[in-house]
Amino acid sequence: MHTIKLKVQDSLYSHIIYLLKNLNQHEIEIIEDKKIQEIKTNKQKIKELFHNKKVSLFNSIDDPVKWQKKQREDW
């Protein structure tokens, strides 16, 4: 007997499982390795994204209210 490990996209997963389940069940054993993914909020994702970044945003803005008004004038 041989072991095959596949990594498939979610869109293909159901098709692959369907195919495997339609094979002779005496000749194949399906072992699913389901990993539980940690559910993260958008705020956590953004923090992780910028955690290691050394970007200084909006440093050139001296007066935020004036800058915002100028942005709105462009609309």
C-alpha positions, 0 to 999 in steps of 0.5 A: 500500500502507498500513501499520497498526501495532497494539498488542494485548493478549497474549490477542488477539495469536494471534487477530489473527495468525491472521486476518492469515495467512488473508488473501491472502499476495500482498496483505499482508506481516506484520512483527512487531515483537517487543521483548525484555523484560528479565526482572526478579526480584521483588526488583528490581521491589520496589526499583524500586517503592519507589525514588522513594517517601519513605515511612517505614514502622514509624517509630512502633514503638519495640520491634519484639518487643513490637509483633510480640507484640501483632500475634499477640495479635490473631489 
